[in-house]
Amino acid sequence: MFNSFIFTSGKILKKENSKETLKYLKKDNNIVWIDLEDPTEAEIDMLIDEFDFHQLSIEDAIFPQNHPKIEEFENYVFITLYGICYDDVITYQELNIFFGRNYVITLHENKLNSITKLINRVNRMREKETGSLTGTNDISKGSDILLYAIIDSLINDYFPITEKLDDRMEALENKVLEEKSEEILDDLFKQKKNILIFRKFVSLEMQLINKLCRAEVDFIREKTKIYFRDIYDHISRINEDLEILREVIPSFIESYWSMYSKKLNHSIHRLTILATIAIPLMIITSYYGMNLELPEFKWGIFGMFFMWALSFVFSFVLFLLLKLKKWI
């Protein structure tokens, strides 16, 4: 799917045809955003022919890398970031960005929530005839503001995911303390994996955004660095929250094993009491089970009652003794 917006002289134009869009690239005072969702071969050829992107950049954009990166070329900068989703399991989708002097091209395989929200925002701005993405009307003066808006929209989607992970860990903590389920350990390891995957992307993207903050990248103006520093503050906060969540998981696992050991000790304690009380019964039944003629055998049915009474009395006395010692 091809979408494009042209920011020119305080106005926003929307074009759905690549030929019309490319005409506006020839003027330096126009800023062009092209979004390619699940691009066709023709659209990939357009990137190669019209923009002269390096073959390695095209390959990285087409084939998933699972690793955030930034590469600088003579006329453009290639950036790979990741949109994160969480529904009990962390999933991620690659967002590739080609950033040039007066254009930004975003390329992704499927619909990306952050891009969809930004497109809707730009459409609303187009209807209101304003070219501001940051509260200032300088969008037509540089593609760096557009790059900021794209990355900011992506990173802002991380906050709800962090909150969901936090709520999930809090629920697991309550389950551990209340001993509600025996499947908590599997869930803890699953959430640990989610946090580690999420944190891997966040930590690598922090380094990438830090590079943008220091204006080590072409086409980023000095006055725009403050916007990228704001993104860096956001992602740093997310990274700190994930680090805290990662650190509490071992304590939850330790608590789980402590609770498990406690339950196991209680079970062994109960079984030991039952075995102890059963010892007199075993001795008496073993005594009367011998192949010898004992006097009680001649008592008839009274001998049986005597044996049962003797077993009961010994077990009861032993029970009282355990109770007196406060062992039960």
WOCORGI-V590732 format. One line per field, one symbol per residue. burial: + if it has 24 or more other C-alpha atoms within 12 Angstrom, else -. Layout:
burial: ???
This chain:
burial: -+++++++-+++++---+--++-++----++++++++++---++-++---+-++--++-+++---+++++++---+++++++++++---+-++++++++++++++++++--+++++-++-+++-+----+++++---++++++++++++++++++++++-++-+++-++--++-+++------++-++--++-++++++++++++++++++++---+++++--++-++++++-+++-++-+++-++--+--++-++--++---------------++--++-------------------------+---+---+--++---------
